[in-house]
């Protein structure tokens, strides 16, 4: 993969390199790989902005984006 065909995002697990055009759904799958966490069980944010689960596959990432996967806050 040439440099122009990839992008680097920042996660709580460190930098992650993906193909250009990758979506948040792609990143979540990679971030959670090797864990017992289900992508449906986490909330996500890109550059501090919440991204709903149903929008992940449409949210195309850009080089340098900060991606966070976290446990949603529930209760009341």
LUMMI-57426 format. One record per residue: x, y, z of N, C-alpha, C in turn. Coordinates in nm, 2 decimals. Layout:
BEGIN
REC     n_x     n_y     n_z    ca_x    ca_y    ca_z     c_x     c_y     c_z
REC       X       Y       Z       X       Y       Z       X       Y       Z
...
//
This chain:
BEGIN
REC     n_x     n_y     n_z    ca_x    ca_y    ca_z     c_x     c_y     c_z
REC    0.09   -0.12    0.00    0.00    0.00    0.00    0.09    0.12    0.00
REC    0.07    0.21   -0.09    0.15    0.34   -0.09    0.09    0.43    0.01
REC    0.18    0.53    0.04    0.14    0.63    0.15    0.00    0.70    0.12
REC   -0.02    0.73   -0.01   -0.14    0.80   -0.05   -0.27    0.71   -0.04
REC   -0.24    0.57   -0.03   -0.35    0.48   -0.02   -0.39    0.45    0.12
REC   -0.33    0.52    0.22   -0.35    0.48    0.36   -0.37    0.61    0.44
REC   -0.43    0.59    0.56   -0.45    0.70    0.65   -0.42    0.65    0.79
REC   -0.38    0.74    0.88   -0.35    0.70    1.02   -0.45    0.77    1.11
REC   -0.51    0.69    1.20   -0.60    0.75    1.30   -0.54    0.73    1.43
REC   -0.59    0.80    1.53   -0.54    0.79    1.67   -0.65    0.73    1.75
REC   -0.61    0.63    1.83   -0.70    0.56    1.92   -0.64    0.55    2.06
REC   -0.72    0.51    2.15   -0.67    0.50    2.29   -0.57    0.38    2.30
REC   -0.56    0.30    2.19   -0.46    0.19    2.19   -0.34    0.23    2.10
REC   -0.34    0.36    2.06   -0.23    0.40    1.98   -0.27    0.43    1.83
REC   -0.17    0.46    1.75   -0.21    0.49    1.61   -0.25    0.36    1.54
REC   -0.33    0.38    1.44   -0.38    0.26    1.36   -0.38    0.31    1.21
REC   -0.32    0.23    1.13   -0.32    0.26    0.98   -0.42    0.18    0.91
REC   -0.50    0.25    0.83   -0.61    0.19    0.75   -0.60    0.23    0.61
REC   -0.67    0.17    0.52   -0.68    0.21    0.38   -0.75    0.34    0.37
REC   -0.71    0.42    0.28   -0.79    0.55    0.25   -0.93    0.51    0.21
REC   -1.03    0.58    0.26   -1.17    0.55    0.24   -1.23    0.46    0.34
REC   -1.15    0.42    0.44   -1.21    0.34    0.55   -1.31    0.42    0.63
REC   -1.40    0.34    0.69   -1.51    0.40    0.76   -1.49    0.38    0.91
REC   -1.57    0.44    0.99   -1.56    0.42    1.14   -1.59    0.28    1.17
REC   -1.68    0.22    1.10   -1.71    0.07    1.12   -1.59   -0.01    1.10
REC   -1.51    0.02    1.00   -1.38   -0.06    0.98   -1.29   -0.04    1.10
REC   -1.28    0.08    1.14   -1.19    0.11    1.25   -1.23    0.05    1.38
REC   -1.36    0.05    1.41   -1.41   -0.02    1.53   -1.38   -0.16    1.53
REC   -1.40   -0.23    1.41   -1.37   -0.37    1.40   -1.22   -0.40    1.43
REC   -1.13   -0.31    1.38   -0.99   -0.33    1.41   -0.95   -0.30    1.55
REC   -1.01   -0.20    1.61   -0.98   -0.16    1.75   -1.02   -0.27    1.84
REC   -1.14   -0.33    1.82   -1.19   -0.43    1.91   -1.14   -0.57    1.87
REC   -1.07   -0.59    1.76   -1.02   -0.72    1.73   -0.93   -0.78    1.84
REC   -0.95   -0.90    1.87   -0.88   -0.97    1.98   -0.93   -0.94    2.12
REC   -1.05   -0.87    2.13   -1.11   -0.85    2.26   -1.24   -0.93    2.26
REC   -1.31   -0.93    2.37   -1.44   -0.99    2.38   -1.55   -0.89    2.36
REC   -1.52   -0.77    2.32   -1.62   -0.67    2.31   -1.69   -0.67    2.17
REC   -1.82   -0.66    2.17   -1.90   -0.66    2.05   -1.91   -0.51    2.00
REC   -1.89   -0.49    1.88   -1.90   -0.35    1.83   -2.03   -0.28    1.86
REC   -2.14   -0.36    1.87   -2.27   -0.30    1.91   -2.27   -0.26    2.06
REC   -2.18   -0.31    2.14   -2.18   -0.28    2.28   -2.10   -0.15    2.32
REC   -2.04   -0.09    2.22   -1.96    0.03    2.25   -2.02    0.16    2.18
REC   -2.00    0.27    2.24   -2.03    0.40    2.17   -1.90    0.45    2.10
REC   -1.92    0.54    2.01   -1.80    0.59    1.93   -1.81    0.74    1.92
REC   -1.69    0.80    1.91   -1.67    0.94    1.88   -1.56    0.96    1.79
REC   -1.57    1.05    1.70   -1.46    1.09    1.61   -1.43    1.24    1.64
REC   -1.31    1.27    1.67   -1.26    1.41    1.70   -1.36    1.47    1.80
REC   -1.40    1.39    1.90   -1.48    1.44    2.01   -1.63    1.45    1.98
REC   -1.67    1.42    1.86   -1.81    1.42    1.83   -1.87    1.28    1.82
REC   -1.98    1.26    1.90   -2.05    1.13    1.90   -2.09    1.09    1.76
REC   -2.07    0.96    1.73   -2.12    0.90    1.60   -2.21    0.78    1.64
REC   -2.34    0.79    1.61   -2.43    0.68    1.64   -2.39    0.55    1.56
REC   -2.42    0.44    1.62   -2.39    0.31    1.57   -2.43    0.29    1.42
REC   -2.56    0.34    1.39   -2.61    0.32    1.25   -2.54    0.42    1.15
REC   -2.46    0.51    1.20   -2.39    0.60    1.11   -2.24    0.56    1.08
REC   -2.19    0.46    1.16   -2.05    0.42    1.15   -2.01    0.38    1.01
REC   -2.09    0.30    0.94   -2.06    0.25    0.81   -2.05    0.37    0.70
REC   -2.12    0.48    0.73   -2.12    0.59    0.64   -2.02    0.70    0.67
REC   -1.96    0.69    0.79   -1.87    0.79    0.84   -1.73    0.76    0.79
REC   -1.68    0.82    0.68   -1.55    0.80    0.62   -1.45    0.88    0.70
REC   -1.34    0.81    0.74   -1.24    0.87    0.82   -1.14    0.94    0.74
REC   -1.07    1.04    0.80   -0.97    1.12    0.74   -0.84    1.10    0.82
REC   -0.73    1.12    0.75   -0.60    1.11    0.81   -0.59    1.20    0.93
REC   -0.55    1.14    1.05   -0.53    1.22    1.17   -0.65    1.22    1.26
REC   -0.76    1.16    1.22   -0.88    1.16    1.30   -0.85    1.09    1.43
REC   -0.92    1.14    1.54   -0.91    1.07    1.67   -1.04    0.99    1.69
REC   -1.02    0.86    1.71   -1.14    0.77    1.72   -1.14    0.71    1.86
REC   -1.25    0.72    1.93   -1.27    0.67    2.06   -1.38    0.57    2.07
REC   -1.36    0.45    2.12   -1.46    0.35    2.15   -1.48    0.35    2.30
REC   -1.60    0.36    2.35   -1.62    0.37    2.50   -1.75    0.30    2.53
REC   -1.76    0.27    2.66   -1.88    0.21    2.71   -1.99    0.32    2.72
REC   -2.11    0.30    2.67   -2.21    0.41    2.68   -2.25    0.42    2.82
REC   -2.29    0.54    2.86   -2.33    0.58    2.99   -2.48    0.55    3.00
REC   -2.52    0.47    3.09   -2.67    0.44    3.11   -2.71    0.46    3.25
REC   -2.83    0.46    3.27   -2.89    0.47    3.40   -2.97    0.60    3.42
REC   -3.00    0.64    3.54   -3.07    0.76    3.56   -3.13    0.77    3.69
//
